[in-house]
Amino acid sequence: MIPAEFNYEVADSVDHALSLLAGYGPEAKLLAGGHSLIPMMKLRFARPSALVDIGRIAALSYVEQDDGHIRIGAGTRHHDVHHSPLIEAGCPLLSFTAGLIGDPQVRHKGTIGGSVAHGDPASDLPTVLLALDAEFVLTGSGGATRVVPASDFFKGFFETAIGPEEILTEIRVPKLGASSGWSYLKFSRRAQDWAIVGVAAIVERSNGGIGSARVALTNMGATPLRASSVEQALAGAERDAIPAAAAMAPEGTSPTSDTNAGANYRRHLADVLVGRAVEEALGGP
Ligand SMILES: Cc1cc2nc3c(=O)[nH]c(=O)nc-3n(C[C@H](O)[C@H](O)[C@H](O)COP(=O)(O)OP(=O)(O)OC[C@H]3O[C@@H](n4cnc5c(N)ncnc54)[C@H](O)[C@@H]3O)c2cc1C
């Protein structure tokens, strides 16, 4: 299919992109890697009046660190997130998961900011960032910024906290400590497919058992979801508590049925994958 007609502008800075967005109004859209937006335009699910291309703003592509956080520019490609030594050292869960996205072509074009801003509950990085308690920096008119925690960011199906005249400019991820184990498990029918269900788990180990756990789910509702009941059941628990806790994974979810899987199958997968992911994150025998 061919997209509907649109204007196209190349922004050379965040300020330039913001002024172009303001000029074109709410029907304009930012274009980053184009690997989610262009397919939607070809299917005519999206018909923006103008595209403001931010994919060439070099200042949006970086990985830096401070004491407790890694700061990632929203325009950083999945390939660069996957191969960043800083992310691998400070937050290996994130670099590992970026390497599971699509195929090399998708990873060379798609950006972490585009993945987050798109708000697709089947995407992998939003789930991982929710489990990590990441923060999102939004830049608006005049360069004003606000910081939104991941828990408040994903509002609904393809809906986020980003305002019509705002740009997601940075993702801040707390570093994982030596006592943190992690896992991301993605179940799909074919290699390189989207997740039918995915699970991110981060376990703080304590005396061979679980101190605390953070668990988040991909494709189990309109947004990525924290599995709060599972987290509560695992807090301060021993390894043998994992199966009963994992069985709570479907609580509070609302998975859809589609050609890949029915809702009940997704609930079953959530139970099985949460158990496996928490075991993997805990490590040991
Ligand atoms: C064949 C294929 C396979 C894929 N497989 C997977 C997969 O397995 N797992 C997975 O998670 N994803 C997958 N994807 C999606 C891929 O990761 C996309 O690249 C990503 O979701 C969107 O990033 P983008 O940079 O391409 O964004 P774009 O498509 O350019 O933009 C997406 C949306 O975000 C908005 N946007 C982009 N950047 C910003 C910003 N900085 N601030 C505010 N709004 C912004 C745009 O306006 C648009 O609405 C796949 C895509 C394809 C085509």
The ligand as an SDF file (V2000), in Angstrom:
LIG
                    3D

 53 58  0  0  0  0  0  0  0  0999 V2000
    9.8780   -6.2010   10.5330 C   0  0  0  0  0  0  0  0  0  0  0  0
    9.8580   -5.5260   11.8860 C   0  0  0  0  0  0  0  0  0  0  0  0
   10.0780   -6.3020   13.0170 C   0  0  0  0  0  0  0  0  0  0  0  0
   10.0510   -5.7190   14.2680 C   0  0  0  0  0  0  0  0  0  0  0  0
   10.2470   -6.5080   15.3660 N   0  0  0  0  0  0  0  0  0  0  0  0
   10.2080   -5.9590   16.5980 C   0  0  0  0  0  0  0  0  0  0  0  0
   10.4060   -6.7700   17.7580 C   0  0  0  0  0  0  0  0  0  0  0  0
   10.6390   -7.9820   17.6850 O   0  0  0  0  0  0  0  0  0  0  0  0
   10.3350   -6.1590   18.9690 N   0  0  0  0  0  0  0  0  0  0  0  0
   10.0990   -4.8150   19.1100 C   0  0  0  0  0  0  0  0  0  0  0  0
   10.0480   -4.3270   20.2330 O   0  0  0  0  0  0  0  0  0  0  0  0
    9.9420   -4.0130   18.0280 N   0  0  0  0  0  0  0  0  0  0  0  0
    9.9820   -4.5610   16.7830 C   0  0  0  0  0  0  0  0  0  0  0  0
    9.8190   -3.7640   15.6860 N   0  0  0  0  0  0  0  0  0  0  0  0
    9.5910   -2.3120   15.8730 C   0  0  0  0  0  0  0  0  0  0  0  0
   10.9290   -1.5560   15.8650 C   0  0  0  0  0  0  0  0  0  0  0  0
   11.6020   -1.7750   17.0820 O   0  0  0  0  0  0  0  0  0  0  0  0
   10.6970   -0.0430   15.6660 C   0  0  0  0  0  0  0  0  0  0  0  0
   11.8880    0.4610   15.2110 O   0  0  0  0  0  0  0  0  0  0  0  0
   10.3050    0.7410   16.8910 C   0  0  0  0  0  0  0  0  0  0  0  0
    9.1790    0.2180   17.5160 O   0  0  0  0  0  0  0  0  0  0  0  0
    9.9770    2.1780   16.5030 C   0  0  0  0  0  0  0  0  0  0  0  0
   11.1590    2.9050   16.4360 O   0  0  0  0  0  0  0  0  0  0  0  0
   11.4310    3.8940   15.2330 P   0  0  0  0  0  0  0  0  0  0  0  0
   12.6580    4.6410   15.6110 O   0  0  0  0  0  0  0  0  0  0  0  0
   11.4560    3.1120   13.9810 O   0  0  0  0  0  0  0  0  0  0  0  0
   10.1870    4.8720   15.3470 O   0  0  0  0  0  0  0  0  0  0  0  0
    9.2400    5.4810   14.2030 P   0  0  0  0  0  0  0  0  0  0  0  0
    8.5870    4.3930   13.4340 O   0  0  0  0  0  0  0  0  0  0  0  0
    9.9680    6.5110   13.4420 O   0  0  0  0  0  0  0  0  0  0  0  0
    8.1710    6.2180   15.1420 O   0  0  0  0  0  0  0  0  0  0  0  0
    7.2400    5.4900   15.9100 C   0  0  0  0  0  0  0  0  0  0  0  0
    6.3390    6.4740   16.6700 C   0  0  0  0  0  0  0  0  0  0  0  0
    7.0690    7.1310   17.7050 O   0  0  0  0  0  0  0  0  0  0  0  0
    7.0620    8.5500   17.4910 C   0  0  0  0  0  0  0  0  0  0  0  0
    8.3950    9.0110   17.8650 N   0  0  0  0  0  0  0  0  0  0  0  0
    9.5700    8.5250   17.4050 C   0  0  0  0  0  0  0  0  0  0  0  0
   10.5880    9.0860   18.0480 N   0  0  0  0  0  0  0  0  0  0  0  0
   10.0540    9.9540   18.9380 C   0  0  0  0  0  0  0  0  0  0  0  0
   10.6100   10.8260   19.9170 C   0  0  0  0  0  0  0  0  0  0  0  0
   11.9330   10.9160   20.1300 N   0  0  0  0  0  0  0  0  0  0  0  0
    9.7640   11.5720   20.6570 N   0  0  0  0  0  0  0  0  0  0  0  0
    8.4310   11.4820   20.4850 C   0  0  0  0  0  0  0  0  0  0  0  0
    7.8380   10.6650   19.5880 N   0  0  0  0  0  0  0  0  0  0  0  0
    8.6450    9.9080   18.8180 C   0  0  0  0  0  0  0  0  0  0  0  0
    6.7130    8.7480   16.0350 C   0  0  0  0  0  0  0  0  0  0  0  0
    6.0790    9.9880   15.8150 O   0  0  0  0  0  0  0  0  0  0  0  0
    5.7730    7.5760   15.7970 C   0  0  0  0  0  0  0  0  0  0  0  0
    4.4740    7.8910   16.2600 O   0  0  0  0  0  0  0  0  0  0  0  0
    9.8280   -4.3160   14.4090 C   0  0  0  0  0  0  0  0  0  0  0  0
    9.6160   -3.5400   13.2570 C   0  0  0  0  0  0  0  0  0  0  0  0
    9.6360   -4.1260   12.0130 C   0  0  0  0  0  0  0  0  0  0  0  0
    9.4170   -3.2680   10.8060 C   0  0  0  0  0  0  0  0  0  0  0  0
  1  2  1  0
  2  3  1  0
  2 52  2  0
  3  4  2  0
  4  5  1  0
  4 50  1  0
  5  6  2  0
  6  7  1  0
  6 13  1  0
  7  8  2  0
  7  9  1  0
  9 10  1  0
 10 11  2  0
 10 12  1  0
 12 13  2  0
 13 14  1  0
 14 15  1  0
 14 50  1  0
 15 16  1  0
 16 17  1  0
 16 18  1  0
 18 19  1  0
 18 20  1  0
 20 21  1  0
 20 22  1  0
 22 23  1  0
 23 24  1  0
 24 25  2  0
 24 26  1  0
 24 27  1  0
 27 28  1  0
 28 29  2  0
 28 30  1  0
 28 31  1  0
 31 32  1  0
 32 33  1  0
 33 34  1  0
 33 48  1  0
 34 35  1  0
 35 36  1  0
 35 46  1  0
 36 37  1  0
 36 45  1  0
 37 38  2  0
 38 39  1  0
 39 40  1  0
 39 45  2  0
 40 41  1  0
 40 42  2  0
 42 43  1  0
 43 44  2  0
 44 45  1  0
 46 47  1  0
 46 48  1  0
 48 49  1  0
 50 51  2  0
 51 52  1  0
 52 53  1  0
M  END
$$$$
